[in-house]
Amino acid sequence: VSELKNSKGPIFTFEPKIQKTADKLNTVIVLEKIQDPGNLGGIIRTAAGLGIDAVFLIGNCADFLSPKAARASMGACFRQTVLETDLKSCLELISASNLRLYAAVLDSSALRLDEVKLERAALAIGNEGSGLSAELVNCADEKVYIPMERSESLNALAAASIFIWEMFKWRN
């Protein structure tokens, strides 16, 4: 994970932590088509810091091991379980873990975040510009939104951090 044009070669190699089974998942963040590596790294850092079991990347997300994402994660990308997958496999893992899937939306007809018990939950956050796909939203058990004043939306990192904090509070 370096931006050097000419290096003396690798110092070490590693294998990213990949989730292979779904039997120990209690909290999952699902990220769909997150494009900004800084946002992605920051979300992974927050997830690791607050004990989220896994981060699932679906769609064409930024590379979570890119130099910018790795820096933004402060190395959490090497400690946090991250799985690059497709929607079908993601939904199968969530179902096998008996988690409820919540879709983060900008829709005041959805449940307010303060009305939702986010334990044993998977929370999906979408692309910075277009949000979650209709397909993923339709697969969710519930839609949830963050009530706001004086702003219409938050960026993916800010929204994810709020949701992750709520998941942490319910678990602890």
C-alpha positions in Angstrom: 0.0 0.0 0.0 2.3 2.7 -1.3 2.3 5.5 -3.8 6.1 5.3 -4.4 7.0 5.0 -8.1 10.3 3.1 -7.3 10.5 1.1 -4.2 13.0 -1.5 -2.9 10.2 -4.1 -2.9 7.7 -5.3 -0.4 8.4 -5.3 3.3 5.8 -7.8 4.1 2.7 -9.4 2.7 -0.6 -10.1 4.3 -3.9 -11.6 3.6 -6.9 -9.3 4.4 -9.3 -10.6 7.0 -12.1 -12.2 5.1 -15.4 -13.4 6.6 -15.9 -17.0 5.8 -18.8 -17.9 8.0 -21.9 -16.1 9.1 -22.5 -17.7 12.5 -20.8 -15.1 14.6 -22.2 -11.9 13.0 -24.3 -9.6 15.3 -23.6 -6.2 13.6 -22.8 -5.6 9.9 -22.4 -2.5 7.8 -23.2 -2.9 4.2 -21.7 -0.3 1.8 -23.1 -0.1 -1.7 -21.0 1.6 -4.4 -19.1 3.9 -2.0 -16.7 5.8 -4.4 -14.6 8.0 -2.1 -11.7 6.0 -0.6 -11.5 8.6 2.2 -15.1 7.9 3.1 -14.6 4.1 2.8 -11.5 4.1 5.0 -13.2 6.4 7.6 -16.2 4.1 7.8 -14.0 1.0 8.2 -12.0 2.8 11.0 -15.3 3.7 12.8 -16.7 0.2 12.4 -13.5 -1.3 13.8 -13.3 1.2 16.7 -16.9 0.5 17.7 -16.9 -3.2 17.3 -18.9 -3.9 14.2 -18.3 -7.5 13.2 -18.0 -7.0 9.5 -18.2 -4.5 6.6 -19.7 -5.8 3.4 -18.8 -4.0 0.2 -21.3 -4.5 -2.7 -21.4 -3.0 -6.1 -18.4 -1.1 -7.4 -16.9 0.3 -4.2 -13.6 2.0 -3.9 -10.6 -0.2 -3.2 -10.5 -0.5 0.6 -6.7 -1.3 0.5 -5.9 1.7 -1.7 -3.4 4.1 -0.1 -6.0 6.8 0.5 -8.5 4.3 2.1 -5.8 2.7 4.2 -4.6 6.1 5.5 -8.2 7.2 6.3 -8.8 3.9 8.1 -5.6 4.4 10.1 -4.8 0.8 9.4 -8.2 -0.5 10.5 -8.6 -2.0 7.0 -6.0 -4.6 8.1 -7.9 -5.5 11.3 -11.5 -5.1 10.4 -13.3 -8.0 8.6 -14.2 -6.7 5.2 -16.0 -8.8 2.5 -16.3 -7.7 -1.1 -19.4 -9.5 -2.4 -22.5 -9.2 -4.4 -26.0 -8.4 -3.2 -27.3 -11.9 -3.4 -24.4 -13.3 -1.3 -24.7 -10.4 1.1 -28.4 -11.1 1.7 -27.7 -14.8 2.2 -25.1 -14.0 4.9 -27.4 -11.6 6.6 -30.2 -14.1 6.6 -28.0 -16.9 7.8 -27.0 -14.7 10.8 -30.7 -13.9 11.5 -30.0 -10.2 11.3 -32.5 -7.5 10.4 -31.5 -5.4 7.3 -32.0 -1.7 7.6 -31.7 0.6 4.6 -30.5 4.1 5.3 -32.6 6.4 3.2 -33.4 10.1 2.8 -37.1 9.6 3.3 -39.0 11.0 6.3 -41.7 8.3 5.9 -39.1 5.8 7.0 -38.5 5.0 10.6 -36.5 7.6 12.5 -33.2 6.4 13.8 -34.2 7.1 17.4 -37.2 4.7 16.9 -35.1 1.7 15.9 -33.4 -0.9 18.0 -30.2 -1.6 16.1 -29.1 -4.8 17.7 -28.4 -7.9 15.7 -28.6 -5.6 12.7 -27.1 -5.1 9.2 -27.3 -1.4 8.1 -26.9 -0.5 4.4 -25.5 2.8 3.3 -25.4 3.8 -0.3 -23.4 5.8 -2.8 -22.5 9.4 -2.0 -24.5 10.8 -4.9 -27.3 8.4 -5.5 -27.8 6.5 -2.2 -28.9 2.9 -2.1 -30.2 1.0 -5.2 -33.9 0.4 -5.3 -33.1 -3.3 -5.4 -31.3 -3.2 -2.0 -33.9 -0.9 -0.4 -36.7 -3.4 -1.5 -34.8 -6.2 0.2 -34.5 -4.4 3.5 -36.7 -5.3 6.5 -37.0 -1.6 7.3 -36.0 1.8 6.0 -34.5 4.2 8.5 -33.4 7.8 8.3 -31.4 10.3 10.4 -33.6 13.2 11.4 -31.8 16.5 10.6 -32.2 20.2 10.9 -30.7 22.8 8.5 -29.3 20.2 6.1 -30.9 17.8 3.7 -28.2 15.1 3.9 -24.9 13.9 5.3 -22.0 12.4 3.5 -21.6 8.6 3.7 -18.9 8.7 6.4 -20.9 11.0 8.7 -24.1 9.0 8.3 -22.4 5.7 8.8 -20.7 7.0 11.9 -24.0 8.0 13.4 -25.6 4.6 12.6 -22.5 2.7 13.9 -22.6 4.7 17.1 -26.3 3.7 17.5 -25.4 0.0 16.9 -22.7 0.3 19.5 -25.1 1.8 22.1 -27.6 -1.0 21.6 -25.0 -3.7 21.9 -23.5 -2.2 25.0 
